[in-house]
Amino acid sequence: MLKIETDFQLIDVQAPRQTNSYDCGIYLLLFAEYFLKSPPDDVCSPHEPDWFDHSVADAHRDKIRDEILRIAYRQSPGSPG
């Protein structure tokens, strides 16, 4: 049985922040990727606001969009792939 602890500690992490209302998922994915590739010495305080900049988020959004479109095309009726 999974036991969920009720005593959580909120940590304000200084990480790259989105500047619009639609890139929260992109920033979350990039934060997780960069955090796992290069974890900070103190994982309770990963203050890395310069891990990536907005151009990296833009490119990541485009990459995900292209992959979704590629999959949708392959699954559409009559597609060759």
C-alpha positions as CSV (number, residue, x, y, z in Angstrom):
1,M,0.0,0.0,0.0
2,L,1.3,3.4,-1.0
3,K,1.7,5.7,2.0
4,I,1.6,9.4,1.1
5,E,3.4,11.7,3.6
6,T,1.4,14.7,4.7
7,D,4.4,16.7,5.9
8,F,5.7,18.4,2.7
9,Q,8.2,21.2,2.5
10,L,7.7,23.8,-0.1
11,I,11.0,24.9,-1.9
12,D,11.1,27.9,-4.1
13,V,13.4,26.8,-7.0
14,Q,15.2,29.4,-9.0
15,A,14.8,28.0,-12.5
16,P,14.1,29.3,-16.0
17,R,10.6,30.7,-16.1
18,Q,8.2,31.0,-19.0
19,T,7.3,34.5,-20.2
20,N,3.9,33.5,-21.7
21,S,0.8,31.6,-20.7
22,Y,1.3,28.4,-22.8
23,D,4.8,27.1,-22.3
24,C,4.5,25.7,-18.8
25,G,4.7,22.1,-20.0
26,I,7.7,22.8,-22.1
27,Y,9.5,24.4,-19.2
28,L,8.6,21.6,-16.9
29,L,9.9,19.0,-19.4
30,L,13.2,21.0,-19.9
31,F,13.7,21.5,-16.2
32,A,13.3,17.8,-15.6
33,E,15.6,16.9,-18.4
34,Y,18.3,19.3,-17.3
35,F,17.9,18.4,-13.6
36,L,18.3,14.7,-14.4
37,K,21.3,15.2,-16.8
38,S,23.2,17.5,-14.4
39,P,21.7,17.4,-10.8
40,P,22.8,20.1,-8.5
41,D,25.0,19.3,-5.5
42,D,22.1,20.2,-3.2
43,V,18.9,18.7,-4.7
44,C,16.8,20.5,-2.1
45,S,17.9,23.8,-3.6
46,P,18.5,23.5,-7.4
47,H,19.1,27.2,-8.1
48,E,19.9,27.1,-11.8
49,P,18.0,29.9,-13.5
50,D,20.4,29.8,-16.5
51,W,20.1,26.1,-17.3
52,F,18.4,27.0,-20.6
53,D,17.1,30.1,-22.3
54,H,13.9,30.9,-24.2
55,S,15.4,29.9,-27.5
56,V,15.9,26.3,-26.1
57,A,12.2,26.3,-25.0
58,D,11.1,27.5,-28.5
59,A,13.1,24.8,-30.2
60,H,11.8,22.1,-27.8
61,R,8.2,23.2,-28.4
62,D,8.8,23.0,-32.2
63,K,10.4,19.5,-31.8
64,I,7.4,18.2,-29.8
65,R,4.9,19.8,-32.3
66,D,6.7,18.2,-35.2
67,E,6.7,14.8,-33.5
68,I,3.0,15.0,-32.8
69,L,2.3,16.0,-36.4
70,R,4.5,13.1,-37.7
71,I,2.6,10.6,-35.5
72,A,-0.8,12.0,-36.5
73,Y,0.2,11.8,-40.2
74,R,1.3,8.2,-39.9
75,Q,-1.9,7.2,-38.2
76,S,-4.2,9.0,-40.6
77,P,-6.2,6.9,-43.1
78,G,-4.5,6.6,-46.4
79,S,-1.1,7.7,-45.2
80,P,1.9,5.7,-46.7
81,G,3.6,5.4,-43.4
